[in-house]
Amino acid sequence: MTSTRIINAPELLAPAGDRDCIRAAIENGANAVYFGLDCGFNARARAKNFAVEDLPNILRQLHGRGVKGYVTLNTLIFPSELPEVERHVIELAEAGVDAVLVQDLGLARLIRGICPQLAIHASTQMTLSSAECIAVAEELGIERVVLPRELSLDEIRDIRERSTMPVEVFVHGALCVAYSGQCLTSESLGGRSANRGQCAQACRLPYDLLCDGKLVETGDQKYLLSPQDLAAYDLVPELTKLGVCSLKIEGRLKTPEYVANITRHYRAAIDAAVAGNVAKFSPQEVEEMELSFSRGFSPGWLQGCDHKMLVPARSSDKRGVFLGTVKAVRPGYIAVQLAASIKRGDGVVFDCGRAEDDQQGGRVFEVFYKGRSLTDPISSGVVELTFAHGAFDFAEVQVGREVWKTDDPELTNRLRKTFAPGAINRRAPVDFEVQATAGETLRVTARVDQVAIEIRSTEPLPIARQHVLNEETLRTQLGRLGNSPFELRDLQATISGNPMAPLSVLGKVRHEIIERLTAAIEAVPQRRIASESVLANLRSALPAHEAPSSEQPELHVLCRTLPQLKSVLQHEVPSVYVDFADIREYREAVQVAHQHNAKILLATPRIQKPGEAGIFRALAKHGADGILVRNLAGLRFFAEQGLPVVADFSLNCANELTANWLREQGAGRISPSYDLNREQLLELVTAVPANWLECVIHQHMPMFHMEHCVFCAMLSPGTNKTNCGRPCDEHQVALRDRMGVDHPLTADVGCRNTLFNAVPQSAAEVVPTLLTQGVRHFRVELLDVPGSDRKLGEMLQLYRQLLRGEVTGREVWSRLAASNRVGVTRGTLEERRHPLAII
């Protein structure tokens, strides 16, 4: 005997940057929307966002239409901000918000203490990329995880099989080239942290490729880090079968027309999938989605890695629909070989082979085909397009160049009608159960999802003399729900004793049903909200601060190659960390370090995906003195192994609540998040025992950390790590930005790329204050040996002298600037913008 698996429809989750977007999402089939507040603390600071005081009204609007509302509090939180965030969480819980999206681990703990009934969803910025990572975060009371975009269907399947946690998956919209929560580019180059909602989109800029110091001719491939947009409408059936609980559309910075357009297409795809079908969108329908916003559609990583497909590198901005190629340029018109439809009034742009902000184009005035002016769209053949006089410079348009359709006013108007004020295009299905017995009051139970109400008539039903009440009459009269947000789906009636129900009675019952059902749906849920400050209680549970230790400060040096490690050990460094691309060299590294009587810690990869737990087991076998962990799965694994653990910057510790939780999970010391500036770091130092912290004071900032492999995409005929030939083993690669700075690119054991800032950063000036506060562990991270062993020795000696109080911080970074031509800045511990900022 075989059982039939019942497939539940996944939630369709739409973005909302303003009230128009909310209406667009509701009327086009979203089950939930997510949005941010203008108080900050959300990862889209540039969106319009919403005022906290508007929340009750917004949630009534959403809940009255059967739509859930999720609020994004998905940034890192600094210690001084925790009281304000606590107040906002209370306001969210009181207003009836259905869930909060969170990145900060400490904030998750705070929310759970404030209101246990307020659901917490782990933002994709929490980087929970495996079942092992999710298991650790689950202890915070998280009820849903938004998975990283870098996971394939097979990897999602693995997580679903080994975890009971509901998971949410992005299905449409812009793709970040870097792992969310792990991108430090905007912070490093421009002082604008992506983990604080201020991403400056450096991935969308052009870069030149250097291989072994030589410039590689890449032709028109300049946007080496700009992925195409995600469009997974064809994969909705498979995601549904995997049991993904929510399909998420990216786009809180997008227009309401975009929200309407994309939401309605994915509504159709989900409904078809649940019915056992596949929604086959016509070329016209796909073209409509592309017109709302598109850098070119792709399945992202859902079907596995195809680096060449993901980043064609020829464009980074919205281009719309590929219309065709220029066949001729004549006075008054341009002839185009069509690949898509065009009509009067459409907007087009011509690729002139220059920067995207310097293209030529305009709105089509007339379309001629074989000498005849057309009023209807045409999608094939060669057409002549005319434009308003002086719309653009025809001389800039060349034969053979691509043409793109960027706008369709007819489509825009059609979409706007779906969410016009007062429009109700989508209604919640309501089910009725009716009990009609002669001599008793009419009883009607109405249900919408989990909400049910019961209505009784004021008078008992008389025995009918002529018109006996029947189910058809009930269905007709109760189903007249007018301009309400409800529609009759099912009616079950039990009728006995030949009752008669006057139409006036049925009409009165119907109106009462609408009124009370609306009130029940819009009602704020009853929740238990802490009456005392949870933050104060959590803070009071922290260990008391002790006087600064008399222990001598310790300098740890991170090395990235075996030769570099051997060179460092020649300078009698007592504590080293290693972060090698080839972890097979870790065994020798441990042996070499111990031969020099130095302690050694091995670094884990920043990302752990399904099937990669074996890397942890390999690291545990080498006899190292500890582990530098960079993800939650590694933290749990090595703590259970009994190995000393240092939690690295990638765990994004920005406040004392996160620090305390990481300590409870087994971290001996914690490296604060790189998002902290000088003042924020000192806040953290005063908020936790100083011996918990290990501060990185010299480094090349790891900017982009990517599943995308530039080595494979640009230096190999292959498409992924199975067929690329590993050019990363043979070549030194850098990306040159618009300022002419060459940023080194590396690949790790998982073939993930990291782009490092070419300019080393020094926090030397804050070290004396940190010493005074009791911090005793400091780290210098090397990228390459700077020029010679003598210069390496000079760098290490300067930092030793700094820790002994023999030189000033200014002397350190200025002398290092003299020995390193690319210069040294004061990094993220300084508010000043980087002088080489490209943002």
N, C-alpha and C positions, 0 to 999 in steps of 0.2 A: 504493500500500500504506500503510495507516495503522497506527501503533503504539499499543498500549494502555498508558496510563500506570498503573504500579503505585502504589497509594496506601498508604503505610505508616501504621500506626496511631500517632497521637500519644501520647506519654506522658501518663498522668493523674497529676497531682501534687497531693497532699493535704497540708493543714497538720497539725501535731502539737504541741500544747501540753503534753501529758503522755503517760504510757504507755498509758492507755486510748485516747487518740486514735490512737496508733500501731496498736494492735490494730484499732480501728475502720476505719482506712484500709486495713490489710492485708486484712481479711476482707471488705471491700466493694469491692475491685477496684482500688485504687491501684497504680500502677507505681513510684511514688516518694513519699517524704514529705520535708518540710522542717521543721526545728526549730532552736531556739536553745539556747545554753548559758547556765547561770546565772553564768558568769564575766562576763557583759555582752557588749557589742559586737554586740548584735543589736537590730533595730528594733522588737521587742516586749518591752520590759523588764518589762511587767506580766504577761506569760505566766509559767506555772510554770517552763518551760524545764528543762534537764537538766544534771546534773553531768558534768564532763569525764570523771571516772573511770568513769561509766556507759556511755561511748561504746562500748567493745568489746562489751558485752552487748547494747546496743541494735542495733548493726550486725549482730551474729550473728542476732538475731531478724529483722531486716529481710531480710538477704541469704539467710537460710535459707528465706525465703518468696518469694525472687525479687524483692524490692522494694529500690530504691536509697534511700540516705539522704543528704540534702543539709543542710549546716549553714549557718546564717545568721551571717555576720560583717559585716552590712550597715549599720554605722554609720561615722561619721567617726572617725578615730583621731588622738589628740593625741600630740605627740612623746614625752612621758614614758611613754606607754602602749605604744609600739612594741615594747620588749623583751618585755613580757608577751604581746602578741599573737603575736610570733614563737614563743614557747614553745607557745602554744595551737595554732598552725598545725602545728607538728611533731607534737603529740599527735593532731591530726585526721588527718594523713597516716599516722601509724603505726597508728591505729585502723582505717583502711580506709574513711574517709568518701569518698563517691563524688564530691562536688563541694562547693565553698564559694561562697556567695552574697556578693558584695562590692559596696559602694558606693564606698569610698575608693580613688582611683586609685593612691596610693602603696602601699596594702596589696596591691593586685593585683600590683604589681611585686615586692613582698617575697615573696608566696606563690609566684610563678613561680620565683624564685631558690631557695626552700627545697625545693620538690618539683615538678619539671616534670610529673610524672604526676598530680598532684592538679588536677582540673578546676576552673576558675574560671568562675562564672556572674555576669554583670554584673546586679546588682540593678536593679529599676525605678527606684531612687533615683539611679542614675547618669545618668538622663534621656537615654538614647540613643534619640532620637525620629526618626532618619532613617538612611538608608544611609550618608550622609556622616559622621554622628557615630559610627556603628558602625565604619567603616573606621579611624578614629583609635584608638578603644579596642581594636580587634583587635590592635594592635601590642603591647599589654600581655600577650598570650597568652590573652585571654578566649576561651572556647569556646562560650558561649551567652549570649544577651542576653534579659533579661526586659523586654519592651517596655512603655512607658508605657501606662496604661489609656486615655489620651486619643486613641489612634489608631483610625481606622476600618478596616473590612475593605479598602477600596481603598488606604488608606495602608500597611497591612500587605502587601498585594499588591505595591505599589511597592518596599518594602524587600526582599521575597523575590526580586523580579526583579533587583534591583541589588546584592544582597549574598549571599554564600554562608554567612554566619553563621547557625547555627541560632537560632531565636527561640522564646521562650516567651511565652504570652499568658494573662492573667487571663480566666477565663470565669465566675467566680461569687464573690459576696461583697460586702463593703462597698466603696464607692467613696470615695476621698479627693476632695474638691472641688478641691484644689490638686495641681499636679504633684508627685509624690513626689521628695524630695530638694531641692525648691524652696520648701517651706513653712516659714516662719519665725515663724508665729503664736504657737505655744506658747512659743518662745524670747522673742519680743518682749513678750508680755503676762504671761508667768508664769515665765520663766527655765527652762522645760522644753523641751529641744530635740527636735524630731521626728527630726532627723538623729542623735540619740543614743538613740533608742528610747523617748522620753518624751512622745509626742504627747498633749496634753490635750484633743483633739477640740473645739476652739473652733468648728469648722465646724458642730457639732451644736447650737449655742446659738441662741436667737432674736435677730433683729436687726430694727430699724426702718429704713425706707428714707426718705432725704431727697433731694429733687430740687430743685436751685437754692435750697437753704436751707430748703425747706418740707417738712414731714412728709407723706409719701404714705400715704393710707389703703389698707392692703393686706388688710384683713379678717382671715381666719384664716391668711393666708400670712405667717408670722413666721420660719420656718426657711429663710431665703433662701440659705443656703450648704450645705444638707444634701441631698445626692443620694440618690435611691433606690438600692437595691442592684443589683448586676450579676447577671443571670441569662441566660446565653447558650446554654442547652441547645439551642435551635432553630437556632443558628448553628454547631454542631459540624460538620455536613457541609461547610460552606463553609471553615471553618478547617482542616479536614482536607485538603481539596483544595488549599488554599494552601501546604500543606507545613509548617505550624506544628509544631514538634517536641514541644511540651509544652503541655498545657492545665492551668492552675493555678487551684486553689480557694483563695480567701483565707480566713483564719480561725484563726490561732494562739491567739486569745483565746476561741475558741468551744468548745462542749462536744463530747465524743466522740459524742453522739447526732447533733449537727450534721454532724460529719465522716462518720459512717456514712451518714446520710441523703443528703447531697449527693454523696458519692463514688459510691454505688451508682447514682444516677440518671445521672451523667455517664459511668459505666462502660457503662451501657446505650446512651447516646447515641453514644459512640465506637464500640462494637461494631457498632451499626446502620450508622453512617456508613461504616466500613470494608467492610461487606457491601454497600454501595451503597444503603442504605435510610436513612430518616429516622425517628428514634425519636419517636413521637407520644405524649407523655405525657397521660394523662387529666386532667381537672380535679381528681380526687382526688389524683393523684400530684403535681401542681403544688402543691396545697394542703398536702400533706405537707412539701414543701420549704419552703414559706412558714412553716410552723409551727416549723421548727427555728430559723430566724432570717430576718426580712425587714422591711425598711423600705418594702416595695413593690418588685416586680421590674421591671427595665428592661434593655434591651440595652446600657446605658451609651452609650459613644461609638462602638461597633462599627458601627452603621448610620448614622454621621454625627451631626452636632450637632442636637439638638432640645432647646433649653434649657428650655423649659416642661415637657417630658416628664421630663427628667433631674431637675429640682428642682421638684416641685409645691409645696414650701415649707410644707406643712400639718403635717408631722410630722418628727421626727428620731430617734425611738427605735423599737425593735422593736415591731411591732404585730401580727404574725402574719397571720391570714387575715381578710379583710373578711367578716363573717358576715351583716350585713344592717342594717336600720334599725328603730328603736323605733317600734312602732305604738300601744302603750298601756302605761301604768304603773298597776297595780292592787295593792291590798293582797295581798301574798303571791306575786305573779308579775309578770313583764314580758313583754309580747307583742312578738315580733320577726318582721318580714318577712325571710325567709331568702334569702341569696344564696350560701350555702355550707352544708355539712353540720354538724350538731350532734348530740350525744348526751349521755347522762348522764356526769358526771365531767369533761367538758371545761371548761377555764378560759376565761372571757370577760371583756372589759373594755368599759365604756361610755365613749364620748367625751362628756365633759361640758363641752367648750369651755374647759378650763383647762389649766394646765401639765401636761405629760405625767406628772410625778411625783405628780399629785394627781387621778388618775382613780378611778372606782368600778368594782368588778367582783369576781368570785369564781368558785368552781367550781359548775357546774350540778348541782343536786340531782335534778331531774326535768324531762322534756320532755313537754309535753302538746300533742297535735294533735287538734282537734275533740273535745276532752274526754277523749281516751284517752291514758293514759300509755304512752310508747314505750320499748322496750328497744333497738331498732335505730336507726342514724343516720337522719336525715331532712335533705334538702337543699333543699326548696322549700316554699312556702306560709307561713302565719302560725302560729307556735308560741308557746306560753306556757312561759316558763322560770322554774323556782323555784330558790331558793337556801337554804342553811342560815340559820337565824334569826340576824339581826344580821350577816350577811356583809358588808354595806355599806349605805349610806344611799340607799334608794330615792328619797327626795325630791330627790336630786341628778341623777337621770336624767330627761331630757326627751324627749318625743315628737319624732321626726324625726332624732334623733341617731344616729350610726353606732355599730355594735357590732362588736367584733373578737374572734375566737377566738384565744387565746394559747397554749393547751396542749391536748394530747391524750394522756392517760396510756397509752392502748392503743398508740398509735404509739411512744411513748417506750419502753415495755416491749419492743415488737417489735424496735426498733432495738438495744436493749441486749443482746438475745439474740444478735445477730450478732457481737458482740465479747466475749462472756462468756469468762472464762478457760477454756482448753481447747477452745473452739469452733474448728473449722476449716471455714469456709464457702467458702474459695477455695483451690484447689490449682494448683500449677504444672504445665503439661503436659509430659510426658516422652516422648521418642521412643526406641524400641529398634531396634537392628540386631543380629540374631542369626545366628551362624554355627554350625550343628549338623552335624557330620560323624562318622559312626561311626568309632570308633577314635581320635578326637581329643577334646580337652577342649572343652566348650561355651564359646563366646565370646559375650559380650553387651556391646554398646556402648550406653550410656544418655546421652542429651543433654537438657539443659534450657537453652534459649537458647544462650549461648556456652560453656557448661560441658559437658565430655564426660568420661566415665570408661569404663574397660573392665574387665570382670570375667570371669574364667575359672573353670570348675569345677575341683575338685582332682583329679578322676579323669577319664580318657577315657570317652566315651559308648560303651556296648556296642551290638552289633547287636541290633535288636529281634527277639524271637521271636513276640510277639503284638501289643503296642501300639507301633506305629511313631509316633515323635514327629511331630506336625504343627503347623501355624501356629495353629490354633484352640486347641490345648492350651497353646502358648506364651503366646498372648494371655490366656487365662484365668488361668494360674498366675502369670505375671509381672505381670499387671494387678491382682493382689490386693495393692494398696499400702496397704491398711488405713487407719490413722489418721495416715499420713505426710502431708506437705504436697504430695504428688505424685499425678498421675493420668495414666493411660496415654492418649496421643493417637494414636500411630502405631506400628506394629510391622512391620518388614520382616525376613523370615526366608529364609535360604538353607539348605536341608536336603538332605543327600546321604548315601548309604550306608545308609538305613533305620536310623537311630539310635534308641535308646530312652533317655529321660531320666527317672529316678525322680522322683516328686513331692518327695521329700526333697531331692534335688539342686536342683531348681528353686526350692524354698522357701529353701534356703540361699543360692542366688545372688540371689534377690529381696531377702532381708534385707541382704545385703552391698551390693547396689545402693543401697538406701535409706541405709545408713550412710555409704557412701563418697560418694554424690552430695550428701548433706547437708553432709558435711565439706568437699567441694570448693566448694560454693556459699558456705559460710560463711567460707572461708579468706580471710585478709587478703591483698590483692594485694601483690606484690613491687614496691616503689617505691624510687627513688633519692632519699634525703633528705640534704640538705647536712650535712656533718660539722662545718663551722665556721659561725659566725654570719653569715648573709647580711646581716642588718641592719648589723653592724659594717662589713662590706665596702662596702655601699652608702653608709654614712655617711662612710667614709674617702675615698670617691671624690668627695665634695662639695668645692667650692673652699674653700681656706683663708680664714678670716675676716681681714679687713684692719682696720686702725685706723679709727675713725670718720672719715668724709670731712669735709674742711673746706668742702665745697660748702654753699652756703646752702640751707636747706630750701625746698621749693617747694609752694605751695598750688594745688591744682586744684579747680575749681568745676564741678559738674555741673548743667546747666540742663535744664528739661523743656518749655519753650516758647520760641518765637522772641522774643517781647517780654521774657521773663525773661533770655534771653541778652544782648539789647541793653542791658538795665538793668545786668547784671553787668559788661559790658565798659566801662561808664561809670566803673567804679571801678578801672580799670587792672589788671584781673586778667590775668596773662600766659599762663595755661593754662586752657582750658575744655573740658568734655565736654558733648555734647548727646545727649539721650535723648527724641526727639520721637515722638508718636503718628503724625504725618504726616511720613514720611521725605522727601516731596517738598520739604520746607522745609530739608533738609540742605544743599542747594547754596547757598542764600542764607546759611545759618548760617556756612558756611565762608568765604564772601566777607566777611561782616560781621566775623568774627573776625580775618581777615587784614588787613582795613582798620584794625583796632586793634592790629596787630602781636602778636596773641595766637595761640598754638598751639591747635589744636582737634582733638579726637578724637571720632569718631562711635560711638555705642553700637549694637550689634546687639540684636535681640530675644533674650530668654533662651531661647526654644524655636525650633528649626528643624525643621520637619516636611517630609515629602516634597512636592516642588513649590515649595519656598520658597527655594531657593538663589539665585533671581534677586534677592532682597533684598541678598545679599552683593555681587553684581555691581553693583547700583545704588549701594551705599555706596562701592565702590572707585573710582567715576568722579568723585567730587566734589572730589578734590584735598585731602582732609583730611591732617593731620599724623600721624594714627594711628587705631587702632580700639580701642575698649573691647569685647572679645569676651566673650560670656556663654554660649557652648556650644562643644563640641569641633569641630563642623563649621566654625564661624566661625574658630576658632583655626587650623585647618589651611588654610582658604581664604586668609586674609589674610597668614599667614606665607609661603605660596607666592607671593603677590603682592608680597612684599617690603615690606609696610607695617609700621611699628612697631605692636606689639600690647601692650595691657595686659589680662591675664586677670582678669576680675571675680570678685566673691564667689561667683557662682552656679556656678563650677567647683569650689567646695567644697574649697579648699586648706586643710588643717588640720595638715599635718606636712611635714617636709623632703623626704620621698620624693616626695610629690605635687608640691611646689614644684619640685624638680629635674626631674621628668618634664615639667611644664608648660613649664619653660625650654627643655628639649630640643625641645619641639614648636614653639618660636618665640616664647614669651611673653617680653617684655622686663622687665616688672614684673608682680607678682601681688598682687591684693587678697585678703587672708586671708578665710577663711570667717567669716560672722557668728556662727557657733557658738562661736567662741573667746572666753573671758572674758579678763580682764586678765592673769592668770597664764599662761594657755595661749597668748595672743598673745606674751607676752614669751618663753615657751619657744620659739616658732617663730622669733622674732627672733634668739635666741641660736643656733638650729640652722642657719640659712641666712645667707648674706651679706645684710647689711641693705639693700643697694642693689637686692635683688630685690623688695622689698616696697613696696606703696603702701597706706597705712592710711586707711580711711574714718573720720573723726573727728566728723562731724556728718551726720545723716541722719534721715529718717522711714523706719523699718524697713518694707521691702516684705514684708508678712505673707503673705497668700494670693496665689499666682500661678496663675491658673486658665484652663483652656480654656472653662469655663463663663462665660457672659456674663450678668451681672445686668441690664445695660441692656436686652438683648433680652428676657430672661425677664419683667421687671417693667414696662418702659416702652414696649413695642412689641407690636403684634399678631402679629409674625412669630415664627419659630421658630429662625432662625439668621442668619448674616451675609448670606445671599443675599436675605433678604426683611424684614430688621428695620427698614430705614429709617435706620439709624445714629443713634439717639438720643444716642450718646456724643459726636457732633460738636456737639450743641446744648445739652446739659445737664451741670451739675456735680452729681455724685451722691456721697453718703456713706452709710455704714451705721452706725447708732447701736447701741452695745452695751448690756449690762444696767447698766453704770455711768453711762450717759448720755453717753459719749464718741463723737463723730462721726468715723469713720475714712474718709478720702477714697478713692474708687474711680476708677480710670482704665482705659482700654482702649488697647492698643498697636496696631501696624500689622497684626498678625495677629488682631485682635479679642480677644486674650486680656486678661483683667481682672487688675489688681493692686489689692489692698486695702492701703493704707498706714496705718501707725500714726499717729493724729492727733498724738501727742506726739513731738516731735523728740528725738533722742537725741544726747548729746554725750560723746565720749571724751576731753574736754579734759584731764582730770586725769592721764591716762597719757602724754600727749604729751611732757613733759620727759624721762621715762624712755626713750621711743622715740628721742628726739633723742640722748640720751647713748649709746644702743646703735648709733647710726649711721643710723637711718631718716631719709630726706630727702624723701620724697614723701607728701603728705597730701591727703585729698580731703574737700570739703564738698559734700553733695548736697542740693539744694534741691527742695522740692515745690511750694510757692507762694511768691512774694515776700512776706515776712512784714510785711504791713501797709502799708509805704511804702518808697520808694527809700532814705529816710534810715535806716530800720531795717535794710534790707539792707546798706547801707554800714557800719552799726555792727557787724553780725554779722561781715562780712568783716574789718573792722579789728581786731576782738577776736581772731580766729584768727591774723591776721598778727602781732599783738603777742605772742600766745602762742608762736608759732614763733620770735620774736626774744627770748623770755625776759623780756618786759616786764610780763606779767601772769601770774597763776597759773591753773591749770585751774579751780579752784573759782570764781575771779572770773568766768571766761568763762561757765560754765554757769549760775551764779547770776544774772549780769547779763542773760543771754539769757532766763532765766525771768522776770525783771522786765519784759522787753519783749515777751514772748510769753505770753499768759494761760494757754495750755494747759500751760505748764511744759516743763522740759527734764530728762530723766533721764540717767543715765550709761550707759545702754544695755547691750549684751551684754558690754561690757568690765567690768561690775560684777556681783558675785554677788547683790546685793540684788534682791528681787522688785520689780517695777514697782508703784508705789502704786495704780495704776488697773487692776491685773491683774483680768481677768474669770474667770480659771481658778481 
